């Protein structure tokens, strides 16, 4: 029935299409020895009275398998004709007639009843039903929209901060454009360097091909120079990386040590501050408990002595608060715990790793440069043979040009590093300006109406829920006592609007717990709660219950048929097994039954058929 009316909404508000397809595929007819059906349909016909005029509504959903998905078709008829809406709006039209929020009051099975009577699930299920029943989800959505509005708009301060954000963004864009230009220049220098290195390799090959004693010695020296150059470049890059990270902090070890000590002290102060705040909350709760008369119900002591004892107890409890009072002014670094841990890690790494590592790299780089000078001196010697002199001169020229390019590249890398640092700093300033602008939006005068609207909605939600839960509690007591065989078991049922927690009191003033109820009593409570919810809704709705009598004894079953089902709704549909609804009970309930259908599974045909139908005049 729910699937016919609501489609995927029958499974919940946030069901994905994949889960819906899986749900449908699991329920396709599968007869033993035959393939699973490729098509299926479900149809529901009901009468709906609108403005005193009855309408016959026919709903049919059809599905056809296509690969791994099921294509759905919805067809709706009103008095045999299509309603005056587009076919794409059929679901919205059905929702207007019977909103899906009312489904929890119309369709119930034994598992749902168990959830309503389960002490652990009770509050959540009751809250969900009430929110849908009262339309609180729509109010909460409106409040969310108002919250979004307050974040989007701002006043004079917000306008000033908006201009600052725009200026910061402009400065950041300028730095980014300059950075892109320098990166393009660096790429051009890299291409020029690669071209010179290629020419140099060609001349060196000519030198080797000419032969001679000098040519025989040159390859070994050149190979050593290449290895030296590569290792030097790698070490220089490592040093540049260290300079851009934690190395500058290693130049001030005393400040780093003082910083880590200060951060450790402030972490301890923050923990003490949190402990003091938590202790104050506990003191307030303890003082409230001591002032509650129920606290002293079993203690025979005069009110004067009780107040004196409470004062002394609170004095003793306040001593730790005074001892661990933390002054906010002692906290210099207002940073979060993860950021403080990160700073501590950086300081430790600076003192123990970065400094020694940088010294080792520097010493090795000095040794490599000395070795490079020796190799270049050897390679720079004039060849003995005159035929090698022009080649050697060209090599020297190319080496000079290559060194010039490398010097230019080094300077450009420094400029790039400085510009990247400026860009990062500007990005942080821009982010701070954005955060200040966002924070200022909520404080502007022009948002007063939105804030007032939110307060009105909060008050409306609170008043509506409190009024309805009060009426609901009274209705639950009347319904439960009318069904339970223990006469007048409940004296009151108070439902808290904050979390929908239910406090039940017996006629003797003793607090009752759902966990202490028997399985039958819990089911009676769930049915009574369902009856009360329907009374609070003020709407005449049909009721469909699956296996409603499984856990009830004969007395409770008799009361349900004589007191509950005839009164809870004009139309009640029960899906009961033969074990629940025997012939004797059917005979007793005959005055209240309109129709009885007997469903039987045919094993040979592999399907369920209606084997009998009995009509009654009631």
C-alpha positions, 0 to 999 in steps of 0.5 A, spaced: 500 500 500 505 504 501 509 503 495 503 504 491 502 511 494 509 513 495 514 509 491 521 510 493 518 515 499 515 509 502 522 507 504 524 513 507 526 521 505 533 519 503 533 513 499 538 512 493 535 510 487 540 504 487 537 502 494 530 503 491 532 498 485 535 493 489 528 493 494 524 492 488 529 487 485 528 483 491 521 483 491 520 481 484 516 474 483 520 468 483 517 461 482 521 455 483 524 452 476 522 459 472 526 465 471 525 471 475 519 476 472 521 482 468 515 486 469 511 487 476 505 492 478 502 494 484 495 497 484 491 501 490 484 503 489 481 508 495 475 513 496 477 520 498 472 525 501 474 532 499 469 538 501 464 533 502 465 530 495 467 522 495 472 521 489 475 514 487 482 514 486 486 508 482 493 508 483 497 503 479 505 503 479 508 498 474 516 496 473 520 493 467 527 490 468 532 494 463 539 491 465 540 492 472 535 497 473 527 497 473 523 503 469 517 505 473 511 508 470 505 511 475 498 511 472 493 515 476 485 515 475 480 520 479 473 517 478 475 513 472 479 519 468 486 522 469 486 528 474 487 535 471 495 535 472 501 533 468 503 525 468 510 528 471 506 531 477 502 525 479 506 523 485 505 531 487 498 530 486 498 524 491 502 527 496 497 533 497 491 528 498 495 523 503 502 526 505 507 521 506 508 524 513 501 521 515 504 514 513 506 512 520 499 513 523 496 509 517 501 503 516 504 499 522 507 492 523 509 488 529 516 491 528 514 498 528 510 497 534 516 494 537 520 500 536 515 504 539 515 500 545 522 499 545 525 503 551 531 505 547 528 506 540 521 509 543 524 517 543 527 517 536 520 513 533 515 518 537 519 524 535 520 522 528 512 521 527 510 527 531 515 532 527 512 529 520 505 529 523 506 537 525 509 539 519 516 541 523 520 538 518 517 544 514 518 549 519 526 547 520 527 547 513 524 555 513 529 556 519 535 553 515 533 558 509 533 564 514 540 562 517 542 561 510 540 568 508 543 571 514 550 568 512 549 571 505 547 578 507 551 584 511 551 591 513 555 597 513 561 593 516 560 588 512 560 592 506 567 595 508 570 588 509 567 586 502 571 592 499 577 589 503 576 582 501 576 585 494 582 589 494 586 583 498 583 579 492 586 584 487 593 584 490 593 576 490 591 576 483 597 581 481 602 576 485 599 570 481 600 574 475 607 576 476 609 569 479 606 566 472 611 571 468 617 569 472 615 561 471 615 562 464 622 566 464 624 560 468 622 555 463 625 559 457 632 559 461 631 552 462 630 551 454 636 555 453 640 551 458 638 545 455 640 547 448 647 549 450 648 543 454 647 539 447 652 543 443 657 542 449 656 535 448 657 535 441 663 539 441 666 534 447 664 528 442 668 532 437 674 532 442 674 525 443 674 523 436 680 527 434 684 523 439 691 524 442 693 524 449 689 529 452 682 526 448 684 520 452 684 523 459 678 528 458 672 523 458 674 521 465 675 528 467 668 530 464 664 524 467 667 526 474 665 533 473 658 531 471 657 527 477 659 532 481 655 537 478 649 533 479 650 532 486 652 539 487 645 541 484 641 536 488 645 538 495 643 545 493 636 544 492 635 540 499 639 546 502 634 551 498 628 547 501 630 547 508 631 554 507 624 555 505 621 551 511 624 550 518 632 552 517 631 559 519 628 557 526 634 553 527 638 560 528 635 562 534 635 555 538 634 559 545 627 562 542 625 555 540 626 552 547 622 558 550 617 557 545 616 550 546 616 551 554 611 556 553 606 552 549 607 546 554 605 551 560 599 554 556 596 547 554 596 545 561 593 552 563 587 550 558 586 544 561 585 547 567 581 552 564 576 546 561 576 543 568 574 549 572 568 550 567 566 543 567 567 543 575 562 549 575 557 546 571 557 540 575 557 545 581 550 548 578 547 541 577 549 539 584 546 545 587 540 544 583 539 537 586 540 539 593 535 544 592 530 539 590 525 536 595 525 529 592 533 529 594 531 529 601 525 525 601 528 519 604 532 523 609 529 525 616 532 532 617 529 539 618 529 544 612 534 548 616 539 543 617 538 541 610 540 548 608 546 548 612 548 541 610 547 543 603 551 550 604 557 546 607 557 541 602 557 546 596 563 550 600 567 544 600 565 543 593 567 550 591 574 549 594 577 545 588 574 551 583 578 556 587 584 552 587 585 551 580 582 558 577 586 560 571 587 567 569 585 568 561 591 573 561 596 568 562 594 565 555 598 568 550 598 564 544 590 563 542 591 557 538 587 550 538 590 544 540 592 541 534 596 547 531 600 547 538 602 540 537 604 542 530 608 547 533 611 543 538 613 538 532 616 543 528 620 546 534 623 539 536 624 538 528 628 544 528 633 543 534 634 536 533 634 534 525 634 541 521 640 544 524 645 538 523 642 536 517 643 543 514 651 543 516 652 536 513 649 538 507 653 545 507 660 541 508 659 536 503 657 542 498 663 545 499 667 539 498 664 538 491 665 545 489 673 544 491 673 538 487 669 541 481 674 547 481 680 542 480 676 538 475 675 545 471 682 546 472 684 540 469 679 540 463 681 548 462 688 546 460 690 547 453 691 541 448 697 539 446 695 538 439 693 544 435 688 541 431 684 540 438 685 548 440 679 550 436 674 545 439 677 546 446 676 554 445 668 552 443 668 548 449 670 554 453 665 559 450 659 554 451 661 553 458 662 560 459 655 561 456 652 555 460 655 558 467 652 565 465 645 562 464 646 558 471 647 564 474 641 568 471 637 561 473 639 562 480 637 569 481 631 567 478 630 562 483 631 566 488 626 571 486 621 566 485 622 563 492 621 570 495 614 571 490 611 565 492 612 567 500 609 573 498 603 570 495 602 565 500 602 571 505 597 575 501 593 568 501 593 568 508 591 575 509 585 574 504 583 568 508 583 572 514 579 578 511 574 573 508 573 570 515 572 577 518 567 579 512 563 572 514 563 573 521 560 581 520 554 579 516 551 576 522 552 582 526 549 587 522 542 591 523 539 589 517 539 582 519 534 584 525 528 581 522 531 575 520 534 574 527 527 575 529 523 571 524 528 565 527 526 567 534 519 567 532 520 560 529 523 557 535 518 559 540 513 557 535 516 550 535 517 550 542 509 552 543 507 547 538 510 541 541 509 542 548 502 543 547 501 537 542 505 533 547 501 535 553 495 533 549 498 526 547 500 524 554 493 525 556 490 521 550 495 515 552 493 515 559 486 514 557 487 509 551 492 505 555 487 504 561 482 502 557 485 497 553 490 494 559 487 489 563 490 492 570 485 497 571 487 504 571 495 502 571 497 509 569 496 515 573 499 520 568 504 520 562 508 526 561 512 527 555 518 532 554 518 536 548 526 537 548 527 529 547 520 526 547 522 522 553 516 519 556 515 519 564 510 514 566 507 514 573 502 509 576 496 510 580 500 509 586 505 514 584 510 510 582 514 511 576 514 506 571 519 504 566 517 501 559 523 495 560 519 493 566 512 491 562 511 485 559 511 484 551 503 484 551 503 490 555 508 494 551 504 492 545 498 495 548 502 501 550 504 502 543 497 501 540 495 506 545 500 511 543 498 510 536 491 511 538 493 517 542 497 520 536 491 519 531 487 523 536 492 529 536 492 529 529 485 531 528 484 527 522 480 521 520 485 516 517 485 509 515 489 504 520 493 498 517 496 493 522 500 487 520 500 481 526 497 486 531 495 480 536 501 476 536 503 477 543 497 478 547 493 474 551 485 472 550 483 478 555 487 483 551 485 481 544 478 481 546 479 488 549 482 490 542 476 487 538 471 491 542 474 497 545 480 499 540 479 497 533 471 500 532 474 506 535 481 508 533 478 509 525 472 508 521 476 503 517 481 498 520 485 493 516 488 487 520 493 482 517 493 477 522 495 469 521 490 464 523 494 463 530 492 470 532 485 470 529 482 463 531 475 462 529 472 463 536 475 470 536 473 471 529 466 469 531 466 474 537 469 480 532 463 478 527 459 485 529 465 489 527 467 486 521 466 488 514 470 483 510 474 477 511 479 475 506 483 468 507 490 468 503 493 461 502 499 460 498 499 455 492 505 451 492 504 448 485 502 455 482 508 458 486 503 464 488 498 466 493 491 466 492 484 468 495 481 462 497 475 465 501 471 471 502 466 473 507 462 479 507 458 482 514 453 487 514 457 491 520 
